[in-house]
Amino acid sequence: MITLRHSGLRSSIAVFAGLMIAVGTEAARADGVDQDVARFASGTGSVVFLAVGVALPLATDERAGKTHALRTADALGTSVLLSEGLKALTREKRPDSSEHDSFPSGHATAAFAVATMQSQFHPRQAPLWYAGATLIAASRLTLHRHTFGDVLAGAALGFGTARVELSLPRGMILAPFIPRSERGIGVSAGLHF
C-alpha cells in the first residue's frame, strides 16, 4: 500500500496537480508558435526527455546509477504496456482523426512515469522533471491528438505505475535484473543464478 508520509511525495503531487491545471488552460490558446513547440515536444523532445530520464542515472548516480536506470526503464516499460492495453480495450476515437487509440495518452503516461522516478531519485529536480512531462502532455492537447481526459488519465497512469515500481523491492518486469532492496530503491552487489 502506498502512503503519503513522505513530504517529497506530497510536494510532487501538488506540483503535478498544478501543472495539469495549467495544461488545461494553456491548451486552448494554441497558435502557430505553440504548434511548432508542441510538435517538437511530442516528437524529438519526448524522445530526448525519456532517453535522458533512463540514461542520466548512469552518469550521475554513482553506485546506484545502474539500479536507478533499470528501475526507471522498468517503470517506463510497464506504464507503456498498460497504456497500450487500455488503448486496445477502450478503442476511444482521437479528436483529430478516425483512429481509435486515444485513451489514455501514451506520451503523458511515459513522460510522467519517468518524471516520477527521477523525482524520487533527485527530489530537488522534481519541478523540472514534472514541468517537462507536463509540456509533453500539453503538446498532445495543443496538437488535438488527445482530450484533456486522455492526458490526465495517462499522467495518472504513469505516476501511479512509477509509485508502484518504487514500492516494490525489485520492480515489476525487469525484476530479475534489479538488485533487491528493502525500500524499493537501492543497490547491492553480486550475481544470482
N, C-alpha and C positions, 0 to 999 in steps of 0.2 A: 504494500500500500504506500502511496506517495503522500507525504505530509508537507505542509508549508512552514516547517520550522526554521528553515534557513532564510535569513533576511535577503540574501542574494537572489533566491528563487522568487520571493515576493517582489523584489525590485524588477526582476526580469519580466514577470507577469505584468507589472504596471507599465513598463516600457512597451511591451508587446501590445497591450490594450490601447495605449495612447497612440502608438504608431498605426495600428489598424484603423482607428477613428480618423486619423489624418489621411490615410489612404482613401477612405470612403469619400471624404470631402474633396480631395485633390483630383481624383479620377474624373470627376465631372467637368473639370476645366482644361481639358487637353487641347493643345493647339499644335502647330507644325513642329516647334522645337520639342514639345513634350512627346510627340510621336517618335522623333528621332532618338530621344533619350530612352523611351520605352522600348523601341526596337533593340537598342544596344543592351539594355538591362535584361530583356527577355532572351537575347542571343548570347553574344560573346561575354557580356558582363556576368550573366548567370553561370556560364561555364567556368569563368575565372574565379568567381566567388566560391563555387563548390570545390574546385580544384585546390584553391588556396586553403579553404577550410579543412580539407582532408590532409593536405601535404604540409602545411605550416607547422604542425606539432613536431614533425620530424626534424625541423631546423631549429625550433625554439624551446622545446620542452625537455631537452637533455635526456635523461634516462627514461622518462615517462613518454617520450615522443612517439615511439613505435606503438605503444598501447593506446595513446590518445588518438593517433591517426587511425588505427584499426577500429577503435570504438566509434569514431566519427563516421568512418566508412560503413560500419555496421548499422548505425542509426540511419544514415542516408539510404543505404540499400533496402533496409526493412521498410522505411517510410514510403519509398518509391514503389515497392512491391504492393504495399497496402493501398496506395493511391491508385495504382493501375487496376487492382482488383475491384476497388469501388467504382472506378470508371466503367469497367465491364459489367458490373451489376446494375448500376443506375442508368446508364445509357442516356444521360442528360444532354440535350442539344446545346451546342455552343451558340453564343449570341451573334457571332459573325459568319456562321456557315451552317451547313446541314449536318456536320459531323456530330456524332452522339458520344462524346467523350469529355464533357465539360466538368463534371463533378467528381472529385474535387480538383482544384488546380494543382497539377504536379509540380509546377515551378515553385509555388508557395510552399508546398509540402517539403520539397528538397531543401529550399533555402532556410526554412525555419528549423528543420532538423539539424542542419549544420550550425546555424546561429546558436541554437540552444546548447549543443555540445561544446562549441568553442566558448560560449559564455560561462559554462560551468568550469572549464579548464582555465579560462582567463577572465575572471569577473570584471576587471577594470575595462576590458574591451567590449563588454556586453552591449552598451549602447551602439557601438559601431557595427557589431555583428547583426543586431536586430534592425538597425537602420538599413543596412544592405539587403537583408531579407525582405524588409518592407518595400524597398524600392523595386525589387524584383516582383513582389506580389502586386504592387501598384501598376507596374508595367503591363500586367495581364489585363487589368481593368482598362487602362488607357488604350490598349490595342483592341479592346472589345472581344477578347478571347474567352473571358470568363465574367460571371456575375460576381457581385460582392460576396454572396453566399458561398460560391465556389472557392474564392480566395480565402475567406475566413475559415472554411472547413479544412482547406489544405494547410493553412498555417497552424490550425489547432492539431491536425493530424501529425504534422512534422514535429511540433513542440511536444505533443504527448508521447510520440514514439521515442524521441530523444530522452525524455524523462524516464520512461520505462527502461531504456537502454542503460541509463545511469544508475538505476536502482538494482540492476542485476549484477552479480559478481563477475560474469564473463560475457555479457552481451547476449544477442539473440542468434543471428545467422552465423556470424563468424566466431562463435564461442570456442570452437576447438583451437583457434589460433590466438585467442586473447588470454593472457595470464589471469588466474583467479585473484580477485581482491575481495576484501570483506565489505567494503562500502560501494562496490560497483565501479570504482576507478582506482588505479594504482599500477604498480609494476612489480613483477617478480621475475627471477631468472631460472632457467632450467628447461630441459626437454622432457616432454611427457609422451609416452608411447602407449 
